[in-house]
């Protein structure tokens, strides 16, 4: 089964946040979203928009030093579990200590820096790769590649996320 893919260009942090809000409309409990990109690429900004779109409680900030933060829903939606795996070097063993497999069925789980660490949690996941645009003198333009892996994403048209 081919992966669902889309490529987008995001011109500012506000647009990255808006992409997160639009993406929230496609997400449901049980979804794993992996965010990959260098420091300052916009992973937390996108997750902030996801939190707004999902209607969760609490300010979405980088969980770098607490590793994981749970944002309960203010409505009837799923909670957002926001994980920063940057400081975790042990792969799935350290991730298992966070009990993400317990949270995943009832939550939307977003993992920054999760590549190579969380893929074994589920066969279905959405991977966003965020790169700074070459030659962008403002350092605000990003290229975002979305790849939906597994049956959950097979019939999803990710191109609807383009602004």
PyMOL commands that place a pseudoatom at each C-alpha (Angstrom):
pseudoatom trace, name=CA, resn=UNK, resi=1, chain=A, elem=C, hetatm=0, pos=[0.000, 0.000, 0.000]
pseudoatom trace, name=CA, resn=UNK, resi=2, chain=A, elem=C, hetatm=0, pos=[1.561, 3.324, -1.029]
pseudoatom trace, name=CA, resn=UNK, resi=3, chain=A, elem=C, hetatm=0, pos=[2.098, 6.035, 1.557]
pseudoatom trace, name=CA, resn=UNK, resi=4, chain=A, elem=C, hetatm=0, pos=[-0.044, 9.180, 1.367]
pseudoatom trace, name=CA, resn=UNK, resi=5, chain=A, elem=C, hetatm=0, pos=[2.181, 12.203, 0.760]
pseudoatom trace, name=CA, resn=UNK, resi=6, chain=A, elem=C, hetatm=0, pos=[1.994, 15.957, 0.303]
pseudoatom trace, name=CA, resn=UNK, resi=7, chain=A, elem=C, hetatm=0, pos=[4.558, 18.730, 0.049]
pseudoatom trace, name=CA, resn=UNK, resi=8, chain=A, elem=C, hetatm=0, pos=[3.800, 22.235, 1.288]
pseudoatom trace, name=CA, resn=UNK, resi=9, chain=A, elem=C, hetatm=0, pos=[5.633, 25.523, 1.561]
pseudoatom trace, name=CA, resn=UNK, resi=10, chain=A, elem=C, hetatm=0, pos=[5.029, 27.528, 4.724]
pseudoatom trace, name=CA, resn=UNK, resi=11, chain=A, elem=C, hetatm=0, pos=[6.050, 31.182, 4.581]
pseudoatom trace, name=CA, resn=UNK, resi=12, chain=A, elem=C, hetatm=0, pos=[5.971, 32.227, 8.250]
pseudoatom trace, name=CA, resn=UNK, resi=13, chain=A, elem=C, hetatm=0, pos=[5.551, 31.010, 11.825]
pseudoatom trace, name=CA, resn=UNK, resi=14, chain=A, elem=C, hetatm=0, pos=[1.901, 32.134, 11.672]
pseudoatom trace, name=CA, resn=UNK, resi=15, chain=A, elem=C, hetatm=0, pos=[1.359, 29.916, 8.629]
pseudoatom trace, name=CA, resn=UNK, resi=16, chain=A, elem=C, hetatm=0, pos=[3.075, 27.005, 10.426]
pseudoatom trace, name=CA, resn=UNK, resi=17, chain=A, elem=C, hetatm=0, pos=[0.688, 27.456, 13.332]
pseudoatom trace, name=CA, resn=UNK, resi=18, chain=A, elem=C, hetatm=0, pos=[-2.248, 27.597, 10.887]
pseudoatom trace, name=CA, resn=UNK, resi=19, chain=A, elem=C, hetatm=0, pos=[-1.018, 24.373, 9.258]
pseudoatom trace, name=CA, resn=UNK, resi=20, chain=A, elem=C, hetatm=0, pos=[-1.193, 22.786, 12.716]
pseudoatom trace, name=CA, resn=UNK, resi=21, chain=A, elem=C, hetatm=0, pos=[-4.777, 24.036, 13.163]
pseudoatom trace, name=CA, resn=UNK, resi=22, chain=A, elem=C, hetatm=0, pos=[-5.789, 22.579, 9.771]
pseudoatom trace, name=CA, resn=UNK, resi=23, chain=A, elem=C, hetatm=0, pos=[-3.982, 19.314, 10.498]
pseudoatom trace, name=CA, resn=UNK, resi=24, chain=A, elem=C, hetatm=0, pos=[-5.930, 18.974, 13.757]
pseudoatom trace, name=CA, resn=UNK, resi=25, chain=A, elem=C, hetatm=0, pos=[-9.078, 18.605, 11.644]
pseudoatom trace, name=CA, resn=UNK, resi=26, chain=A, elem=C, hetatm=0, pos=[-7.691, 15.371, 10.163]
pseudoatom trace, name=CA, resn=UNK, resi=27, chain=A, elem=C, hetatm=0, pos=[-6.522, 13.865, 13.454]
pseudoatom trace, name=CA, resn=UNK, resi=28, chain=A, elem=C, hetatm=0, pos=[-8.346, 11.554, 15.834]
pseudoatom trace, name=CA, resn=UNK, resi=29, chain=A, elem=C, hetatm=0, pos=[-7.603, 9.562, 18.956]
pseudoatom trace, name=CA, resn=UNK, resi=30, chain=A, elem=C, hetatm=0, pos=[-4.970, 6.939, 18.239]
pseudoatom trace, name=CA, resn=UNK, resi=31, chain=A, elem=C, hetatm=0, pos=[-2.985, 9.032, 15.786]
pseudoatom trace, name=CA, resn=UNK, resi=32, chain=A, elem=C, hetatm=0, pos=[0.789, 9.249, 16.099]
pseudoatom trace, name=CA, resn=UNK, resi=33, chain=A, elem=C, hetatm=0, pos=[2.409, 12.304, 14.511]
pseudoatom trace, name=CA, resn=UNK, resi=34, chain=A, elem=C, hetatm=0, pos=[6.195, 12.393, 14.180]
pseudoatom trace, name=CA, resn=UNK, resi=35, chain=A, elem=C, hetatm=0, pos=[7.882, 15.759, 13.624]
pseudoatom trace, name=CA, resn=UNK, resi=36, chain=A, elem=C, hetatm=0, pos=[11.402, 15.868, 12.206]
pseudoatom trace, name=CA, resn=UNK, resi=37, chain=A, elem=C, hetatm=0, pos=[13.435, 18.997, 11.523]
pseudoatom trace, name=CA, resn=UNK, resi=38, chain=A, elem=C, hetatm=0, pos=[16.449, 20.884, 12.777]
pseudoatom trace, name=CA, resn=UNK, resi=39, chain=A, elem=C, hetatm=0, pos=[16.338, 23.115, 15.842]
pseudoatom trace, name=CA, resn=UNK, resi=40, chain=A, elem=C, hetatm=0, pos=[14.104, 26.108, 15.170]
pseudoatom trace, name=CA, resn=UNK, resi=41, chain=A, elem=C, hetatm=0, pos=[12.409, 24.513, 12.164]
pseudoatom trace, name=CA, resn=UNK, resi=42, chain=A, elem=C, hetatm=0, pos=[8.908, 25.058, 13.565]
pseudoatom trace, name=CA, resn=UNK, resi=43, chain=A, elem=C, hetatm=0, pos=[7.995, 21.743, 15.189]
pseudoatom trace, name=CA, resn=UNK, resi=44, chain=A, elem=C, hetatm=0, pos=[6.687, 23.297, 18.407]
pseudoatom trace, name=CA, resn=UNK, resi=45, chain=A, elem=C, hetatm=0, pos=[4.973, 26.119, 16.496]
pseudoatom trace, name=CA, resn=UNK, resi=46, chain=A, elem=C, hetatm=0, pos=[3.102, 23.525, 14.432]
pseudoatom trace, name=CA, resn=UNK, resi=47, chain=A, elem=C, hetatm=0, pos=[2.207, 21.603, 17.599]
pseudoatom trace, name=CA, resn=UNK, resi=48, chain=A, elem=C, hetatm=0, pos=[0.901, 24.831, 19.179]
pseudoatom trace, name=CA, resn=UNK, resi=49, chain=A, elem=C, hetatm=0, pos=[-1.485, 25.133, 16.224]
pseudoatom trace, name=CA, resn=UNK, resi=50, chain=A, elem=C, hetatm=0, pos=[-2.471, 21.475, 16.643]
pseudoatom trace, name=CA, resn=UNK, resi=51, chain=A, elem=C, hetatm=0, pos=[-3.342, 22.150, 20.264]
pseudoatom trace, name=CA, resn=UNK, resi=52, chain=A, elem=C, hetatm=0, pos=[-5.478, 25.125, 19.247]
pseudoatom trace, name=CA, resn=UNK, resi=53, chain=A, elem=C, hetatm=0, pos=[-7.198, 23.072, 16.552]
pseudoatom trace, name=CA, resn=UNK, resi=54, chain=A, elem=C, hetatm=0, pos=[-7.853, 20.192, 18.942]
pseudoatom trace, name=CA, resn=UNK, resi=55, chain=A, elem=C, hetatm=0, pos=[-9.130, 22.569, 21.626]
pseudoatom trace, name=CA, resn=UNK, resi=56, chain=A, elem=C, hetatm=0, pos=[-6.827, 21.420, 24.412]
pseudoatom trace, name=CA, resn=UNK, resi=57, chain=A, elem=C, hetatm=0, pos=[-6.033, 23.034, 27.743]
pseudoatom trace, name=CA, resn=UNK, resi=58, chain=A, elem=C, hetatm=0, pos=[-2.732, 24.685, 28.514]
pseudoatom trace, name=CA, resn=UNK, resi=59, chain=A, elem=C, hetatm=0, pos=[-0.122, 26.509, 26.528]
pseudoatom trace, name=CA, resn=UNK, resi=60, chain=A, elem=C, hetatm=0, pos=[1.692, 24.200, 24.128]
pseudoatom trace, name=CA, resn=UNK, resi=61, chain=A, elem=C, hetatm=0, pos=[5.381, 24.812, 24.695]
pseudoatom trace, name=CA, resn=UNK, resi=62, chain=A, elem=C, hetatm=0, pos=[8.444, 22.727, 24.004]
pseudoatom trace, name=CA, resn=UNK, resi=63, chain=A, elem=C, hetatm=0, pos=[8.561, 19.820, 26.474]
pseudoatom trace, name=CA, resn=UNK, resi=64, chain=A, elem=C, hetatm=0, pos=[12.339, 19.465, 26.061]
pseudoatom trace, name=CA, resn=UNK, resi=65, chain=A, elem=C, hetatm=0, pos=[13.131, 19.257, 29.770]
pseudoatom trace, name=CA, resn=UNK, resi=66, chain=A, elem=C, hetatm=0, pos=[9.994, 17.473, 30.956]
pseudoatom trace, name=CA, resn=UNK, resi=67, chain=A, elem=C, hetatm=0, pos=[10.121, 15.117, 27.926]
pseudoatom trace, name=CA, resn=UNK, resi=68, chain=A, elem=C, hetatm=0, pos=[6.307, 14.769, 27.691]
pseudoatom trace, name=CA, resn=UNK, resi=69, chain=A, elem=C, hetatm=0, pos=[3.335, 16.959, 28.478]
pseudoatom trace, name=CA, resn=UNK, resi=70, chain=A, elem=C, hetatm=0, pos=[-0.361, 16.009, 28.361]
pseudoatom trace, name=CA, resn=UNK, resi=71, chain=A, elem=C, hetatm=0, pos=[-2.905, 18.640, 27.313]
pseudoatom trace, name=CA, resn=UNK, resi=72, chain=A, elem=C, hetatm=0, pos=[-6.469, 17.490, 28.144]
pseudoatom trace, name=CA, resn=UNK, resi=73, chain=A, elem=C, hetatm=0, pos=[-9.279, 18.388, 25.759]
pseudoatom trace, name=CA, resn=UNK, resi=74, chain=A, elem=C, hetatm=0, pos=[-11.538, 21.292, 26.702]
pseudoatom trace, name=CA, resn=UNK, resi=75, chain=A, elem=C, hetatm=0, pos=[-14.279, 19.743, 24.549]
pseudoatom trace, name=CA, resn=UNK, resi=76, chain=A, elem=C, hetatm=0, pos=[-15.071, 16.128, 23.705]
pseudoatom trace, name=CA, resn=UNK, resi=77, chain=A, elem=C, hetatm=0, pos=[-11.924, 15.579, 21.655]
pseudoatom trace, name=CA, resn=UNK, resi=78, chain=A, elem=C, hetatm=0, pos=[-8.834, 13.552, 22.434]
pseudoatom trace, name=CA, resn=UNK, resi=79, chain=A, elem=C, hetatm=0, pos=[-6.064, 14.908, 24.657]
pseudoatom trace, name=CA, resn=UNK, resi=80, chain=A, elem=C, hetatm=0, pos=[-2.798, 15.953, 23.050]
pseudoatom trace, name=CA, resn=UNK, resi=81, chain=A, elem=C, hetatm=0, pos=[0.326, 14.203, 24.304]
pseudoatom trace, name=CA, resn=UNK, resi=82, chain=A, elem=C, hetatm=0, pos=[3.337, 16.296, 23.245]
pseudoatom trace, name=CA, resn=UNK, resi=83, chain=A, elem=C, hetatm=0, pos=[6.708, 14.550, 23.490]
pseudoatom trace, name=CA, resn=UNK, resi=84, chain=A, elem=C, hetatm=0, pos=[10.177, 15.892, 22.812]
pseudoatom trace, name=CA, resn=UNK, resi=85, chain=A, elem=C, hetatm=0, pos=[12.476, 12.909, 22.289]
pseudoatom trace, name=CA, resn=UNK, resi=86, chain=A, elem=C, hetatm=0, pos=[15.560, 15.051, 21.586]
pseudoatom trace, name=CA, resn=UNK, resi=87, chain=A, elem=C, hetatm=0, pos=[17.217, 14.162, 24.885]
pseudoatom trace, name=CA, resn=UNK, resi=88, chain=A, elem=C, hetatm=0, pos=[16.286, 10.483, 24.673]
pseudoatom trace, name=CA, resn=UNK, resi=89, chain=A, elem=C, hetatm=0, pos=[19.075, 8.491, 23.095]
pseudoatom trace, name=CA, resn=UNK, resi=90, chain=A, elem=C, hetatm=0, pos=[17.992, 4.977, 23.962]
pseudoatom trace, name=CA, resn=UNK, resi=91, chain=A, elem=C, hetatm=0, pos=[15.345, 4.515, 21.311]
pseudoatom trace, name=CA, resn=UNK, resi=92, chain=A, elem=C, hetatm=0, pos=[12.193, 2.588, 22.098]
pseudoatom trace, name=CA, resn=UNK, resi=93, chain=A, elem=C, hetatm=0, pos=[13.391, 1.447, 25.548]
pseudoatom trace, name=CA, resn=UNK, resi=94, chain=A, elem=C, hetatm=0, pos=[13.387, 5.004, 26.873]
pseudoatom trace, name=CA, resn=UNK, resi=95, chain=A, elem=C, hetatm=0, pos=[10.182, 5.771, 24.997]
pseudoatom trace, name=CA, resn=UNK, resi=96, chain=A, elem=C, hetatm=0, pos=[8.521, 2.765, 26.665]
pseudoatom trace, name=CA, resn=UNK, resi=97, chain=A, elem=C, hetatm=0, pos=[9.202, 4.388, 30.038]
pseudoatom trace, name=CA, resn=UNK, resi=98, chain=A, elem=C, hetatm=0, pos=[6.819, 7.160, 28.944]
pseudoatom trace, name=CA, resn=UNK, resi=99, chain=A, elem=C, hetatm=0, pos=[3.979, 4.619, 28.449]
pseudoatom trace, name=CA, resn=UNK, resi=100, chain=A, elem=C, hetatm=0, pos=[3.043, 6.147, 25.100]
pseudoatom trace, name=CA, resn=UNK, resi=101, chain=A, elem=C, hetatm=0, pos=[1.575, 2.821, 24.043]
pseudoatom trace, name=CA, resn=UNK, resi=102, chain=A, elem=C, hetatm=0, pos=[-0.965, 3.255, 26.869]
pseudoatom trace, name=CA, resn=UNK, resi=103, chain=A, elem=C, hetatm=0, pos=[-1.773, 6.860, 25.899]
pseudoatom trace, name=CA, resn=UNK, resi=104, chain=A, elem=C, hetatm=0, pos=[-1.898, 6.327, 22.143]
pseudoatom trace, name=CA, resn=UNK, resi=105, chain=A, elem=C, hetatm=0, pos=[-5.343, 4.699, 21.713]
pseudoatom trace, name=CA, resn=UNK, resi=106, chain=A, elem=C, hetatm=0, pos=[-7.121, 7.581, 23.478]
pseudoatom trace, name=CA, resn=UNK, resi=107, chain=A, elem=C, hetatm=0, pos=[-4.896, 10.523, 22.494]
pseudoatom trace, name=CA, resn=UNK, resi=108, chain=A, elem=C, hetatm=0, pos=[-3.246, 12.317, 19.640]
pseudoatom trace, name=CA, resn=UNK, resi=109, chain=A, elem=C, hetatm=0, pos=[0.459, 11.768, 20.306]
pseudoatom trace, name=CA, resn=UNK, resi=110, chain=A, elem=C, hetatm=0, pos=[2.936, 14.207, 18.744]
pseudoatom trace, name=CA, resn=UNK, resi=111, chain=A, elem=C, hetatm=0, pos=[6.618, 13.315, 19.031]
pseudoatom trace, name=CA, resn=UNK, resi=112, chain=A, elem=C, hetatm=0, pos=[9.305, 15.808, 18.113]
pseudoatom trace, name=CA, resn=UNK, resi=113, chain=A, elem=C, hetatm=0, pos=[12.619, 14.160, 17.236]
pseudoatom trace, name=CA, resn=UNK, resi=114, chain=A, elem=C, hetatm=0, pos=[10.900, 10.754, 17.230]
pseudoatom trace, name=CA, resn=UNK, resi=115, chain=A, elem=C, hetatm=0, pos=[12.390, 9.319, 14.056]
pseudoatom trace, name=CA, resn=UNK, resi=116, chain=A, elem=C, hetatm=0, pos=[14.034, 5.985, 14.826]
pseudoatom trace, name=CA, resn=UNK, resi=117, chain=A, elem=C, hetatm=0, pos=[12.452, 5.959, 18.290]
pseudoatom trace, name=CA, resn=UNK, resi=118, chain=A, elem=C, hetatm=0, pos=[8.668, 5.595, 18.053]
pseudoatom trace, name=CA, resn=UNK, resi=119, chain=A, elem=C, hetatm=0, pos=[7.857, 3.832, 14.783]
pseudoatom trace, name=CA, resn=UNK, resi=120, chain=A, elem=C, hetatm=0, pos=[7.268, 0.551, 16.604]
pseudoatom trace, name=CA, resn=UNK, resi=121, chain=A, elem=C, hetatm=0, pos=[4.377, 2.045, 18.595]
pseudoatom trace, name=CA, resn=UNK, resi=122, chain=A, elem=C, hetatm=0, pos=[1.981, 1.662, 15.677]
pseudoatom trace, name=CA, resn=UNK, resi=123, chain=A, elem=C, hetatm=0, pos=[1.884, 0.675, 12.013]
pseudoatom trace, name=CA, resn=UNK, resi=124, chain=A, elem=C, hetatm=0, pos=[-0.051, 3.861, 11.244]
pseudoatom trace, name=CA, resn=UNK, resi=125, chain=A, elem=C, hetatm=0, pos=[1.618, 7.239, 11.661]
pseudoatom trace, name=CA, resn=UNK, resi=126, chain=A, elem=C, hetatm=0, pos=[1.927, 10.639, 10.081]
pseudoatom trace, name=CA, resn=UNK, resi=127, chain=A, elem=C, hetatm=0, pos=[5.470, 11.896, 9.585]
pseudoatom trace, name=CA, resn=UNK, resi=128, chain=A, elem=C, hetatm=0, pos=[6.170, 15.580, 8.962]
pseudoatom trace, name=CA, resn=UNK, resi=129, chain=A, elem=C, hetatm=0, pos=[9.630, 16.532, 7.789]
pseudoatom trace, name=CA, resn=UNK, resi=130, chain=A, elem=C, hetatm=0, pos=[10.283, 20.271, 8.114]
pseudoatom trace, name=CA, resn=UNK, resi=131, chain=A, elem=C, hetatm=0, pos=[13.234, 21.917, 6.332]
pseudoatom trace, name=CA, resn=UNK, resi=132, chain=A, elem=C, hetatm=0, pos=[14.352, 25.515, 6.095]
pseudoatom trace, name=CA, resn=UNK, resi=133, chain=A, elem=C, hetatm=0, pos=[14.026, 26.735, 2.511]
pseudoatom trace, name=CA, resn=UNK, resi=134, chain=A, elem=C, hetatm=0, pos=[17.365, 27.173, 0.767]
pseudoatom trace, name=CA, resn=UNK, resi=135, chain=A, elem=C, hetatm=0, pos=[18.133, 30.779, -0.075]
pseudoatom trace, name=CA, resn=UNK, resi=136, chain=A, elem=C, hetatm=0, pos=[15.456, 32.207, 2.242]
pseudoatom trace, name=CA, resn=UNK, resi=137, chain=A, elem=C, hetatm=0, pos=[17.001, 35.358, 3.682]
pseudoatom trace, name=CA, resn=UNK, resi=138, chain=A, elem=C, hetatm=0, pos=[14.169, 35.823, 6.209]
pseudoatom trace, name=CA, resn=UNK, resi=139, chain=A, elem=C, hetatm=0, pos=[14.728, 32.370, 7.804]
pseudoatom trace, name=CA, resn=UNK, resi=140, chain=A, elem=C, hetatm=0, pos=[10.955, 31.949, 7.944]
pseudoatom trace, name=CA, resn=UNK, resi=141, chain=A, elem=C, hetatm=0, pos=[10.132, 29.859, 4.855]
pseudoatom trace, name=CA, resn=UNK, resi=142, chain=A, elem=C, hetatm=0, pos=[9.856, 26.121, 5.444]
pseudoatom trace, name=CA, resn=UNK, resi=143, chain=A, elem=C, hetatm=0, pos=[9.246, 23.133, 3.191]
pseudoatom trace, name=CA, resn=UNK, resi=144, chain=A, elem=C, hetatm=0, pos=[7.045, 20.535, 4.864]
pseudoatom trace, name=CA, resn=UNK, resi=145, chain=A, elem=C, hetatm=0, pos=[6.768, 16.982, 3.566]
pseudoatom trace, name=CA, resn=UNK, resi=146, chain=A, elem=C, hetatm=0, pos=[3.903, 14.977, 5.038]
pseudoatom trace, name=CA, resn=UNK, resi=147, chain=A, elem=C, hetatm=0, pos=[3.945, 11.203, 4.746]
pseudoatom trace, name=CA, resn=UNK, resi=148, chain=A, elem=C, hetatm=0, pos=[1.057, 9.135, 6.038]
pseudoatom trace, name=CA, resn=UNK, resi=149, chain=A, elem=C, hetatm=0, pos=[2.152, 5.572, 6.718]
pseudoatom trace, name=CA, resn=UNK, resi=150, chain=A, elem=C, hetatm=0, pos=[-0.251, 2.654, 7.067]
pseudoatom trace, name=CA, resn=UNK, resi=151, chain=A, elem=C, hetatm=0, pos=[-3.889, 1.900, 6.442]
pseudoatom trace, name=CA, resn=UNK, resi=152, chain=A, elem=C, hetatm=0, pos=[-5.105, 4.835, 8.575]
pseudoatom trace, name=CA, resn=UNK, resi=153, chain=A, elem=C, hetatm=0, pos=[-3.600, 7.316, 6.110]
pseudoatom trace, name=CA, resn=UNK, resi=154, chain=A, elem=C, hetatm=0, pos=[-3.958, 5.379, 2.827]
pseudoatom trace, name=CA, resn=UNK, resi=155, chain=A, elem=C, hetatm=0, pos=[-7.196, 7.092, 1.779]
pseudoatom trace, name=CA, resn=UNK, resi=156, chain=A, elem=C, hetatm=0, pos=[-6.412, 10.497, 3.283]
pseudoatom trace, name=CA, resn=UNK, resi=157, chain=A, elem=C, hetatm=0, pos=[-5.770, 13.364, 0.868]
pseudoatom trace, name=CA, resn=UNK, resi=158, chain=A, elem=C, hetatm=0, pos=[-3.045, 15.284, 2.677]
pseudoatom trace, name=CA, resn=UNK, resi=159, chain=A, elem=C, hetatm=0, pos=[-2.993, 17.940, -0.046]
pseudoatom trace, name=CA, resn=UNK, resi=160, chain=A, elem=C, hetatm=0, pos=[-6.130, 19.472, 1.573]
pseudoatom trace, name=CA, resn=UNK, resi=161, chain=A, elem=C, hetatm=0, pos=[-3.696, 20.956, 4.109]
pseudoatom trace, name=CA, resn=UNK, resi=162, chain=A, elem=C, hetatm=0, pos=[-2.247, 23.348, 1.527]
pseudoatom trace, name=CA, resn=UNK, resi=163, chain=A, elem=C, hetatm=0, pos=[-3.345, 26.888, 2.244]
for i in range(1, 163): cmd.bond("trace and resi %d" % i, "trace and resi %d" % (i + 1))
show_as sticks, trace
zoom trace
